């Protein structure tokens, strides 16, 4: 599958699959100014781009979506609900607020669906969790739900940050040594913030001529 140009150009900066899942909008979530998922095909393209789906899984899912367009549209709607729920849960972790119960209910439902399909497979040195082959339309959501549950239940949750850029709202795991990372991407949001501060400093120091 050749990914859509928009999906292929989407940076994966979250540090966890579930955060990259959340980071598929611009301008927040209520509502976003841009959504990278305009169709079920976009969701599948993102899954392949982010590593949630193997290349061999893409064509069967797209074929199934063509045969079941209403079901595919329902999965896309469910993905958007899960994305909003995960943003709410991780933002609450960032701010220290109580987790929104409706969001937790949404995640638990997605996690239950994912776990009902999980299976153990042989792996180097033992076994690993995996998902059986098939063309279940919600397949792309299973590893996302597992990733979110794993992050929410490990000490790395304390390292989740929200980008300080204006109208960004992207989430990431801060792996910096001193835990001071502020931007999802220093070359993007960080540089824009520096340029804005530079402009404000110079604009504030100007003396307007008298009439």
VEXZA-281969 format. One line per field, with one value per atom (N, C-alpha, C): chain; atom name; x, y, z. Coordinates in Angstrom, 1 decimal, always signed. Layout:
BEGIN
cadena <- [A,...]
atomo <- [CA,...]
c1 <- [X,...]
c2 <- [Y,...]
c3 <- [Z,...]
This chain:
BEGIN
cadena <- [A,A,A,A,A,A,A,A,A,A,A,A,A,A,A,A,A,A,A,A,A,A,A,A,A,A,A,A,A,A,A,A,A,A,A,A,A,A,A,A,A,A,A,A,A,A,A,A,A,A,A,A,A,A,A,A,A,A,A,A,A,A,A,A,A,A,A,A,A,A,A,A,A,A,A,A,A,A,A,A,A,A,A,A,A,A,A,A,A,A,A,A,A,A,A,A,A,A,A,A,A,A,A,A,A,A,A,A,A,A,A,A,A,A,A,A,A,A,A,A,A,A,A,A,A,A,A,A,A,A,A,A,A,A,A,A,A,A,A,A,A,A,A,A,A,A,A,A,A,A,A,A,A,A,A,A,A,A,A,A,A,A,A,A,A,A,A,A,A,A,A,A,A,A,A,A,A,A,A,A,A,A,A,A,A,A,A,A,A,A,A,A,A,A,A,A,A,A,A,A,A,A,A,A,A,A,A,A,A,A,A,A,A,A,A,A,A,A,A,A,A,A,A,A,A,A,A,A,A,A,A,A,A,A,A,A,A,A,A,A,A,A,A,A,A,A,A,A,A,A,A,A,A,A,A,A,A,A,A,A,A,A,A,A,A,A,A,A,A,A,A,A,A,A,A,A,A,A,A,A,A,A,A,A,A,A,A,A,A,A,A,A,A,A,A,A,A,A,A,A,A,A,A,A,A,A,A,A,A,A,A,A,A,A,A,A,A,A,A,A,A,A,A,A,A,A,A,A,A,A,A,A,A,A,A,A,A,A,A,A,A,A,A,A,A,A,A,A,A,A,A,A,A,A,A,A,A,A,A,A,A,A,A,A,A,A,A,A,A,A,A,A,A,A,A,A,A,A,A,A,A,A,A,A,A,A,A,A,A,A,A,A,A,A,A,A,A,A,A,A,A,A,A,A,A,A,A,A,A,A,A,A,A,A,A,A,A,A,A,A,A,A,A,A,A,A,A,A,A,A,A,A,A,A,A,A,A,A,A,A,A,A,A,A,A,A,A,A,A,A,A,A,A,A,A,A,A,A,A,A,A,A,A,A,A,A,A,A,A,A,A,A,A,A,A,A,A,A,A,A,A,A,A,A,A,A,A,A,A,A,A,A,A,A,A,A,A,A,A,A,A,A,A,A,A,A,A,A,A,A,A,A,A,A,A,A,A,A,A,A,A,A,A,A,A,A,A,A,A,A,A,A,A,A,A,A,A,A,A,A,A,A,A,A,A,A,A,A,A,A,A,A,A,A,A,A,A,A,A,A,A,A,A,A,A,A,A,A,A,A,A,A,A,A,A,A,A,A,A,A,A,A,A,A,A,A,A,A,A,A,A,A,A,A,A,A,A,A,A,A,A,A,A,A,A,A,A,A,A,A,A,A,A,A,A,A,A,A,A,A,A,A,A,A,A,A,A,A,A,A,A,A,A]
atomo <- [N,CA,C,N,CA,C,N,CA,C,N,CA,C,N,CA,C,N,CA,C,N,CA,C,N,CA,C,N,CA,C,N,CA,C,N,CA,C,N,CA,C,N,CA,C,N,CA,C,N,CA,C,N,CA,C,N,CA,C,N,CA,C,N,CA,C,N,CA,C,N,CA,C,N,CA,C,N,CA,C,N,CA,C,N,CA,C,N,CA,C,N,CA,C,N,CA,C,N,CA,C,N,CA,C,N,CA,C,N,CA,C,N,CA,C,N,CA,C,N,CA,C,N,CA,C,N,CA,C,N,CA,C,N,CA,C,N,CA,C,N,CA,C,N,CA,C,N,CA,C,N,CA,C,N,CA,C,N,CA,C,N,CA,C,N,CA,C,N,CA,C,N,CA,C,N,CA,C,N,CA,C,N,CA,C,N,CA,C,N,CA,C,N,CA,C,N,CA,C,N,CA,C,N,CA,C,N,CA,C,N,CA,C,N,CA,C,N,CA,C,N,CA,C,N,CA,C,N,CA,C,N,CA,C,N,CA,C,N,CA,C,N,CA,C,N,CA,C,N,CA,C,N,CA,C,N,CA,C,N,CA,C,N,CA,C,N,CA,C,N,CA,C,N,CA,C,N,CA,C,N,CA,C,N,CA,C,N,CA,C,N,CA,C,N,CA,C,N,CA,C,N,CA,C,N,CA,C,N,CA,C,N,CA,C,N,CA,C,N,CA,C,N,CA,C,N,CA,C,N,CA,C,N,CA,C,N,CA,C,N,CA,C,N,CA,C,N,CA,C,N,CA,C,N,CA,C,N,CA,C,N,CA,C,N,CA,C,N,CA,C,N,CA,C,N,CA,C,N,CA,C,N,CA,C,N,CA,C,N,CA,C,N,CA,C,N,CA,C,N,CA,C,N,CA,C,N,CA,C,N,CA,C,N,CA,C,N,CA,C,N,CA,C,N,CA,C,N,CA,C,N,CA,C,N,CA,C,N,CA,C,N,CA,C,N,CA,C,N,CA,C,N,CA,C,N,CA,C,N,CA,C,N,CA,C,N,CA,C,N,CA,C,N,CA,C,N,CA,C,N,CA,C,N,CA,C,N,CA,C,N,CA,C,N,CA,C,N,CA,C,N,CA,C,N,CA,C,N,CA,C,N,CA,C,N,CA,C,N,CA,C,N,CA,C,N,CA,C,N,CA,C,N,CA,C,N,CA,C,N,CA,C,N,CA,C,N,CA,C,N,CA,C,N,CA,C,N,CA,C,N,CA,C,N,CA,C,N,CA,C,N,CA,C,N,CA,C,N,CA,C,N,CA,C,N,CA,C,N,CA,C,N,CA,C,N,CA,C,N,CA,C,N,CA,C,N,CA,C,N,CA,C,N,CA,C,N,CA,C,N,CA,C,N,CA,C,N,CA,C,N,CA,C,N,CA,C,N,CA,C,N,CA,C,N,CA,C,N,CA,C,N,CA,C,N,CA,C,N,CA,C,N,CA,C,N,CA,C,N,CA,C,N,CA,C,N,CA,C,N,CA,C,N,CA,C,N,CA,C,N,CA,C,N,CA,C,N,CA,C,N,CA,C,N,CA,C,N,CA,C,N,CA,C,N,CA,C,N,CA,C,N,CA,C,N,CA,C,N,CA,C,N,CA,C,N,CA,C]
c1 <- [+0.8,+0.0,+0.9,+0.6,+1.2,+0.4,+1.0,+0.3,-0.1,-1.2,-1.6,-0.5,-0.3,+0.8,+0.6,-0.6,-0.8,-0.4,-0.8,-0.5,+1.0,+1.6,+3.0,+3.9,+3.4,+4.1,+3.8,+3.0,+2.6,+3.8,+4.3,+5.4,+4.9,+5.7,+5.3,+6.3,+5.8,+6.6,+6.2,+5.1,+4.6,+5.4,+6.2,+7.0,+6.2,+4.9,+4.1,+3.0,+2.6,+1.6,+0.4,-0.1,-1.3,-1.3,-0.1,+0.0,+0.1,+0.8,+0.7,-0.7,-1.5,-2.9,-3.6,-3.4,-4.0,-3.5,-2.3,-1.7,-2.0,-3.2,-3.7,-4.7,-4.6,-5.4,-4.5,-4.9,-4.3,-5.3,-4.8,-5.7,-6.6,-6.1,-6.9,-7.9,-8.9,-9.8,-11.3,-11.6,-12.9,-13.4,-13.6,-13.2,-11.8,-11.1,-9.8,-10.0,-8.9,-8.9,-8.5,-7.9,-7.6,-7.6,-8.1,-8.2,-7.6,-6.5,-5.9,-6.7,-7.7,-8.6,-9.9,-9.9,-11.1,-11.9,-11.3,-12.0,-11.4,-12.1,-11.5,-10.2,-10.0,-8.7,-7.6,-7.9,-6.9,-6.5,-7.5,-7.2,-6.3,-6.6,-5.7,-4.3,-4.3,-3.0,-2.2,-2.8,-2.1,-1.6,-2.5,-2.1,-0.8,-0.7,+0.5,+1.7,+1.5,+2.5,+3.1,+2.2,+2.6,+3.1,+2.9,+3.4,+2.3,+1.1,+0.0,-0.5,-0.2,-0.6,+0.6,+0.7,+1.7,+1.2,+2.2,+1.8,+0.8,+1.0,+0.1,-1.3,-1.5,-2.9,-3.7,-3.0,-3.7,-4.7,-4.3,-5.2,-6.5,-6.4,-7.6,-8.5,-8.0,-8.9,-9.6,-8.8,-9.5,-10.5,-10.3,-11.3,-12.5,-12.3,-13.4,-14.2,-13.5,-14.2,-15.1,-14.6,-15.3,-16.6,-16.5,-17.7,-18.7,-18.1,-18.9,-18.7,-19.2,-18.9,-19.5,-20.7,-21.3,-20.5,-20.1,-19.3,-18.0,-17.3,-16.1,-16.3,-17.4,-17.7,-17.9,-18.5,-18.7,-17.3,-16.4,-15.1,-14.4,-14.5,-13.8,-14.4,-15.7,-16.3,-15.8,-15.7,-15.2,-13.8,-13.0,-11.6,-11.5,-12.4,-12.4,-12.8,-13.8,-14.2,-13.1,-12.4,-11.3,-10.2,-9.9,-8.9,-9.2,-10.4,-10.9,-10.8,-11.1,-11.1,-9.6,-8.7,-7.3,-6.7,-7.1,-6.6,-7.1,-8.3,-8.8,-8.1,-7.8,-7.2,-5.7,-5.0,-3.6,-3.5,-4.4,-4.3,-4.6,-5.5,-5.7,-4.5,-3.8,-2.5,-1.5,-1.4,-0.5,-0.8,-2.1,-2.5,-2.8,-2.8,-3.1,-4.5,-5.4,-6.9,-7.3,-8.6,-9.2,-9.5,-9.2,-9.5,-11.0,-11.4,-12.8,-13.4,-14.4,-14.9,-15.5,-16.1,-16.6,-15.5,-14.4,-13.2,-12.6,-12.6,-12.1,-13.0,-14.3,-15.3,-15.0,-14.8,-14.5,-13.3,-12.2,-11.0,-11.2,-11.9,-12.1,-12.9,-13.8,-14.6,-13.7,-12.8,-11.9,-10.9,-10.4,-9.5,-10.1,-11.3,-12.0,-12.1,-12.4,-12.5,-11.1,-10.1,-8.8,-8.3,-8.5,-8.1,-8.8,-10.0,-10.8,-10.1,-9.3,-8.6,-7.1,-6.6,-5.1,-4.8,-3.6,-3.1,-1.6,-1.1,+0.3,+0.9,+2.1,+2.8,+4.2,+4.9,+6.4,+7.2,+8.1,+9.0,+10.4,+11.4,+12.7,+12.8,+13.3,+13.4,+12.1,+11.0,+9.8,+8.6,+7.7,+6.4,+6.1,+5.2,+4.8,+3.3,+2.7,+1.3,+1.2,+0.2,+0.0,-1.5,-1.8,-3.2,-3.3,-4.4,-4.5,-4.7,-4.3,-4.6,-6.0,-6.4,-7.9,-8.1,-9.4,-9.8,-10.9,-10.8,-11.7,-11.4,-12.5,-12.3,-11.7,-12.0,-11.4,-10.1,-9.4,-8.1,-7.1,-7.2,-6.2,-6.3,-7.4,-7.6,-7.1,-6.9,-6.5,-5.1,-4.1,-2.8,-2.8,-3.6,-3.7,-4.3,-5.4,-5.9,-4.9,-4.2,-3.2,-2.1,-1.6,-0.6,-1.0,-2.3,-2.8,-2.9,-3.4,-3.4,-2.1,-1.1,+0.3,+0.9,+0.7,+1.2,+0.6,-0.7,-1.5,-1.1,-0.5,-0.3,+1.2,+2.1,+3.5,+4.0,+5.2,+5.7,+5.9,+6.0,+6.2,+5.0,+3.9,+2.8,+3.2,+4.0,+4.5,+5.3,+5.8,+6.6,+5.8,+4.5,+3.7,+3.6,+3.7,+3.6,+2.7,+2.2,+1.4,+2.2,+2.4,+3.2,+2.7,+3.7,+3.4,+3.2,+3.2,+2.9,+1.5,+1.2,-0.1,-0.9,-2.1,-3.1,-2.5,-1.5,-0.9,-1.6,-1.4,-2.1,-1.6,-0.5,+0.1,+0.7,+0.7,+1.2,+2.5,+3.3,+4.6,+5.1,+5.9,+6.6,+8.0,+8.2,+9.4,+10.6,+11.5,+12.6,+13.9,+13.8,+15.0,+15.5,+16.8,+17.4,+16.8,+16.6,+16.0,+14.5,+13.8,+12.4,+11.9,+12.6,+12.2,+11.7,+11.5,+11.1,+9.7,+9.5,+8.3,+7.6,+8.3,+7.7,+7.6,+6.5,+6.5,+7.6,+8.0,+9.1,+9.8,+11.0,+11.7,+11.8,+12.0,+12.1,+10.8,+9.7,+8.4,+7.8,+7.1,+6.5,+7.5,+8.7,+9.7,+10.2,+10.5,+11.1,+10.0,+8.7,+7.7,+7.6,+7.6,+7.5,+8.7,+9.9,+11.1,+11.0,+10.5,+10.3,+9.3,+8.2,+7.2,+7.7,+8.5,+9.0,+10.0,+10.8,+11.8,+11.0,+9.9,+9.2,+8.6,+8.0,+7.3,+8.4,+9.6,+10.6,+10.9,+11.2,+11.6,+10.4,+9.2,+8.1,+7.8,+8.0,+7.8,+8.8,+10.0,+11.1,+11.1,+10.2,+10.2,+9.5,+10.0,+9.4,+8.7,+7.4,+6.7,+7.0,+7.2,+7.5,+6.3,+6.5,+5.4,+5.0,+3.7,+3.1,+3.7]
c2 <- [-1.2,+0.0,+1.2,+2.2,+3.5,+4.4,+4.9,+5.8,+7.1,+7.7,+9.0,+10.0,+11.0,+11.9,+12.6,+12.9,+13.5,+12.6,+11.3,+10.4,+10.1,+9.9,+9.6,+10.8,+12.0,+13.1,+13.4,+12.7,+12.9,+12.5,+13.4,+13.0,+12.2,+11.2,+10.3,+10.7,+11.6,+12.3,+11.9,+11.1,+10.8,+9.9,+9.0,+8.1,+6.8,+6.8,+5.6,+5.6,+4.4,+4.2,+5.0,+4.9,+5.5,+7.0,+7.6,+9.1,+9.5,+8.7,+9.0,+8.9,+8.0,+7.9,+9.2,+9.7,+11.0,+12.1,+12.1,+13.2,+13.2,+12.9,+12.9,+14.0,+15.0,+16.2,+17.4,+18.6,+19.8,+20.8,+21.6,+22.6,+22.1,+21.0,+20.5,+19.4,+19.2,+18.2,+18.6,+19.9,+20.3,+21.5,+21.4,+20.3,+20.7,+19.7,+20.1,+20.9,+21.7,+22.4,+21.6,+20.4,+19.5,+18.1,+17.1,+15.7,+14.9,+14.2,+13.4,+12.2,+11.9,+10.8,+11.3,+11.3,+11.7,+10.5,+9.3,+8.1,+6.9,+5.8,+4.6,+4.2,+4.5,+4.2,+5.0,+6.3,+7.1,+6.4,+5.9,+5.2,+4.0,+3.3,+2.1,+2.6,+3.6,+4.2,+4.6,+5.3,+5.7,+4.4,+3.4,+2.2,+1.6,+1.6,+1.1,+2.0,+3.3,+4.3,+4.3,+4.1,+4.1,+2.8,+1.7,+0.4,-0.5,+0.0,-0.8,-1.9,-1.8,-2.8,-3.2,-4.5,-4.9,-4.6,-4.5,-4.2,-5.3,-6.5,-7.6,-7.5,-6.7,-6.6,-5.5,-4.6,-3.4,-3.7,-4.5,-4.8,-5.5,-6.5,-7.2,-6.3,-5.4,-4.4,-3.5,-3.0,-2.1,-2.8,-4.0,-4.8,-5.0,-5.4,-5.6,-4.3,-3.1,-1.9,-1.5,-1.9,-1.7,-2.5,-3.7,-4.6,-4.2,-3.6,-3.2,-1.7,-0.8,+0.6,+1.2,+0.7,+1.2,+0.8,-0.4,-0.9,-0.2,+0.1,+0.8,+2.2,+2.9,+4.2,+4.2,+3.1,+3.0,+2.8,+2.1,+1.9,+3.3,+4.0,+5.3,+6.2,+6.2,+7.0,+6.5,+5.2,+4.7,+5.1,+5.1,+5.5,+7.0,+7.8,+9.2,+9.4,+8.6,+8.6,+8.1,+7.1,+6.6,+7.6,+8.3,+9.3,+10.5,+10.9,+12.0,+11.5,+10.2,+9.7,+9.6,+9.1,+9.0,+10.4,+11.4,+12.7,+13.2,+13.0,+13.4,+12.7,+11.4,+10.7,+11.2,+11.3,+11.7,+13.2,+14.0,+15.4,+15.5,+14.7,+14.8,+14.3,+13.4,+12.9,+14.1,+14.8,+15.9,+17.0,+17.3,+18.4,+18.0,+16.7,+16.2,+16.2,+16.4,+16.3,+14.9,+14.7,+13.4,+12.9,+11.7,+11.2,+11.2,+11.7,+11.7,+10.2,+9.9,+8.6,+8.1,+9.0,+8.6,+8.2,+8.9,+8.5,+7.2,+6.9,+5.6,+4.5,+4.7,+3.7,+3.4,+4.5,+4.3,+3.4,+3.7,+3.0,+1.5,+1.3,+0.0,-0.9,-0.3,-1.0,-1.4,-0.5,-0.8,-1.8,-1.7,-2.7,-4.1,-4.2,-5.5,-6.1,-5.3,-5.8,-6.3,-5.5,-5.9,-7.2,-7.3,-8.5,-9.7,-9.6,-10.8,-11.4,-10.6,-11.2,-11.5,-11.0,-11.2,-12.7,-13.0,-14.4,-14.4,-15.5,-15.7,-16.4,-15.9,-16.5,-16.7,-17.7,-17.9,-16.6,-16.3,-15.2,-15.5,-14.7,-15.0,-15.0,-16.1,-16.3,-16.6,-16.8,-17.2,-16.9,-16.1,-15.8,-14.3,-13.9,-12.5,-12.4,-11.3,-11.1,-10.6,-11.1,-10.7,-10.8,-10.5,-10.5,-11.5,-12.3,-13.2,-12.6,-13.2,-12.7,-12.6,-11.7,-11.6,-10.2,-9.9,-8.6,-8.0,-8.1,-7.4,-5.9,-5.2,-3.8,-2.9,-3.4,-2.6,-3.1,-3.9,-4.5,-3.4,-2.2,-1.2,-0.6,-0.7,-0.1,-1.0,-2.3,-3.2,-2.9,-2.7,-2.3,-0.9,-0.1,+1.3,+1.2,+0.4,+0.2,-0.4,-1.4,-2.1,-1.1,-0.3,+0.7,+1.7,+2.2,+3.1,+2.5,+1.3,+0.7,+0.5,+0.1,-0.1,+1.2,+2.3,+3.6,+4.1,+3.9,+4.4,+3.7,+2.5,+1.7,+1.5,+2.4,+2.3,+3.7,+3.7,+5.0,+6.0,+5.5,+6.5,+7.5,+7.2,+8.1,+9.5,+9.5,+10.7,+11.6,+11.0,+11.7,+12.1,+11.9,+12.4,+13.9,+14.6,+16.0,+16.4,+17.7,+18.3,+19.4,+19.5,+20.5,+21.9,+22.7,+24.1,+25.0,+24.5,+25.4,+25.8,+27.0,+27.6,+26.7,+26.2,+25.5,+24.2,+23.6,+22.3,+21.1,+21.0,+19.9,+18.5,+18.4,+17.1,+16.6,+15.3,+14.7,+13.9,+13.8,+13.0,+12.5,+11.5,+11.0,+11.8,+12.5,+13.3,+12.3,+12.0,+11.2,+12.0,+13.3,+14.1,+13.8,+14.0,+13.6,+14.4,+15.7,+16.5,+16.7,+16.0,+16.1,+17.5,+18.2,+19.6,+19.9,+18.8,+19.0,+19.7,+20.7,+21.5,+21.3,+21.0,+21.0,+19.6,+19.3,+18.1,+18.0,+19.1,+19.2,+20.5,+20.6,+21.8,+22.5,+21.8,+22.4,+23.0,+22.7,+23.2,+24.1,+23.5,+24.4,+25.2,+24.6,+25.3,+26.5,+26.3,+27.5,+28.6,+28.2,+29.2,+30.0,+29.3,+30.0,+30.9,+30.5,+31.4,+32.6,+32.4,+33.5,+34.5,+34.0,+34.8,+35.6,+35.0,+35.7,+36.8,+36.4,+37.4,+38.6,+38.4,+39.5,+40.4,+39.7,+40.4,+41.3,+40.7,+41.5,+42.8,+42.6,+43.7,+44.7,+44.2,+45.1,+45.9,+45.3,+46.0,+47.0,+46.9,+47.9,+49.0,+49.0,+50.1,+51.3,+52.5,+53.7,+54.4,+54.5,+55.1,+56.6,+57.2,+58.6,+59.5,+60.6,+61.5,+62.3,+62.6,+63.4,+64.9]
c3 <- [+0.0,+0.0,+0.0,-0.8,-0.8,+0.1,+1.1,+2.1,+1.4,+1.9,+1.4,+1.8,+1.0,+1.3,+2.7,+3.1,+4.4,+5.5,+5.5,+6.5,+6.5,+5.4,+5.3,+5.8,+5.8,+6.3,+7.8,+8.4,+9.8,+10.7,+11.5,+12.4,+13.6,+14.0,+15.1,+16.2,+17.1,+18.1,+19.5,+19.7,+21.0,+21.9,+21.2,+22.0,+22.4,+22.2,+22.4,+21.3,+20.9,+19.9,+20.3,+21.5,+21.9,+21.8,+22.1,+22.0,+20.5,+19.7,+18.2,+17.7,+18.2,+17.9,+18.2,+19.4,+19.8,+19.0,+18.6,+17.8,+16.3,+16.0,+14.6,+14.3,+15.2,+14.9,+15.1,+14.6,+14.9,+15.5,+16.4,+17.0,+18.1,+18.8,+19.9,+19.5,+20.3,+20.1,+20.2,+20.4,+20.7,+19.9,+18.6,+17.7,+17.2,+16.5,+15.9,+14.7,+14.4,+13.1,+11.9,+12.2,+11.2,+11.7,+11.0,+11.4,+10.2,+10.6,+9.5,+9.0,+9.8,+9.4,+8.8,+7.5,+6.8,+6.3,+6.4,+5.9,+6.7,+6.6,+7.2,+6.6,+5.3,+4.6,+5.2,+5.7,+6.3,+7.7,+8.4,+9.7,+9.4,+8.4,+8.1,+7.7,+6.9,+6.5,+7.7,+8.6,+9.9,+10.6,+10.7,+11.4,+10.9,+9.5,+8.9,+9.2,+9.0,+9.2,+10.6,+11.6,+13.0,+13.5,+12.7,+13.2,+13.9,+13.8,+14.5,+13.6,+12.3,+11.3,+10.4,+10.1,+9.2,+7.8,+6.8,+5.5,+4.9,+5.3,+4.8,+5.2,+6.3,+6.9,+6.2,+5.5,+4.9,+3.9,+2.8,+1.7,+2.2,+3.0,+3.5,+4.2,+5.0,+5.7,+4.8,+3.8,+2.8,+2.0,+1.7,+0.9,+1.8,+3.1,+3.9,+4.1,+4.2,+4.3,+3.1,+1.9,+0.7,+0.7,+1.2,+1.3,+2.4,+3.4,+4.6,+4.9,+4.1,+4.3,+5.5,+5.9,+7.1,+8.4,+8.4,+9.5,+9.6,+8.4,+8.4,+8.9,+8.5,+9.1,+10.6,+11.1,+12.5,+13.2,+12.7,+13.3,+13.3,+12.2,+12.2,+13.3,+13.4,+14.5,+15.9,+16.0,+17.3,+17.6,+16.5,+16.6,+17.1,+16.6,+17.0,+18.4,+18.8,+20.2,+21.2,+20.7,+21.6,+21.6,+20.5,+20.5,+21.5,+21.5,+22.4,+23.8,+24.1,+25.4,+25.9,+25.0,+25.5,+25.7,+24.9,+25.1,+26.5,+26.8,+28.1,+29.3,+29.2,+30.2,+30.4,+29.3,+29.4,+29.8,+29.3,+29.7,+31.2,+31.8,+33.2,+34.0,+33.4,+34.1,+34.1,+33.0,+32.9,+33.9,+34.0,+34.9,+36.3,+36.6,+37.9,+38.3,+37.3,+37.6,+37.6,+38.1,+38.2,+36.7,+36.5,+35.1,+34.8,+33.6,+33.2,+33.1,+33.9,+34.0,+32.6,+31.9,+30.6,+29.7,+29.7,+28.9,+29.3,+30.6,+31.1,+30.7,+30.7,+30.2,+28.7,+27.9,+26.5,+26.3,+27.0,+26.9,+27.4,+28.5,+29.0,+28.0,+27.3,+26.3,+25.1,+24.7,+23.6,+24.0,+25.3,+25.8,+25.9,+26.3,+26.4,+25.0,+24.0,+22.6,+22.2,+22.5,+22.0,+22.7,+24.0,+24.8,+24.4,+23.9,+23.4,+22.2,+21.5,+20.3,+20.5,+21.7,+21.9,+22.0,+21.6,+21.7,+21.9,+22.5,+22.7,+21.5,+21.1,+20.0,+20.4,+19.8,+20.1,+19.7,+20.5,+20.3,+20.8,+20.4,+20.8,+22.3,+22.8,+24.3,+25.0,+24.3,+25.0,+24.2,+24.7,+24.0,+24.1,+23.2,+23.2,+22.8,+23.2,+22.8,+21.3,+20.6,+19.2,+18.9,+17.7,+17.3,+16.1,+16.0,+15.0,+13.6,+12.5,+11.2,+10.9,+10.1,+9.7,+9.2,+8.9,+8.4,+9.3,+10.6,+11.5,+11.3,+11.1,+10.8,+11.9,+13.1,+14.3,+14.7,+13.9,+14.2,+14.5,+13.9,+14.1,+15.5,+16.1,+17.5,+18.6,+18.3,+19.4,+20.0,+19.2,+19.8,+20.4,+20.0,+20.5,+22.0,+22.1,+23.5,+24.4,+24.0,+24.8,+25.2,+24.2,+24.4,+25.5,+25.4,+26.4,+27.8,+27.9,+29.2,+29.8,+28.9,+29.4,+29.9,+29.2,+29.6,+30.9,+31.0,+32.1,+33.4,+33.3,+34.5,+34.7,+34.1,+34.4,+34.9,+35.5,+35.9,+34.8,+33.6,+32.5,+32.3,+32.9,+32.9,+33.4,+34.4,+35.0,+34.1,+33.0,+32.0,+30.8,+30.8,+29.7,+29.8,+28.7,+28.6,+27.5,+27.6,+26.5,+25.9,+24.6,+24.0,+24.4,+24.7,+25.1,+24.0,+22.8,+21.6,+21.6,+21.1,+21.0,+20.1,+20.5,+19.7,+19.2,+19.9,+19.4,+20.1,+21.4,+22.2,+22.0,+21.2,+21.0,+22.3,+22.5,+23.7,+23.4,+24.4,+24.2,+25.6,+25.5,+26.7,+26.7,+27.8,+28.0,+28.4,+27.5,+27.9,+28.1,+28.2,+28.5,+29.9,+30.1,+31.3,+32.5,+32.3,+33.5,+33.4,+32.5,+32.4,+32.1,+31.2,+31.0,+29.6,+28.8,+27.4,+27.4,+26.6,+26.5,+25.2,+24.1,+22.8,+22.2,+21.4,+20.7,+19.8,+19.2,+18.2,+18.3,+18.7,+18.9,+17.6,+16.4,+15.1,+14.6,+15.2,+14.8,+15.9,+16.8,+17.9,+18.7,+19.0,+19.7,+19.0,+17.7,+17.0,+16.8,+16.6,+16.5,+17.8,+18.9,+20.2,+20.4,+20.0,+20.2,+19.3,+18.0,+17.1,+17.7,+18.3,+18.8,+20.0,+20.9,+22.0,+21.6,+20.5,+20.0,+19.4,+18.7,+18.1,+19.3,+20.3,+21.4,+22.1,+22.4,+23.1,+22.3,+21.0,+20.2,+20.0,+19.8,+19.6,+20.9,+22.1,+23.3,+23.6,+23.0,+23.3,+22.3,+21.3,+20.4,+21.0,+20.7,+21.2,+20.1,+20.2,+19.2,+19.1,+17.9,+17.8,+18.2,+18.7,+19.1,+17.9,+17.9,+16.8,+16.9]
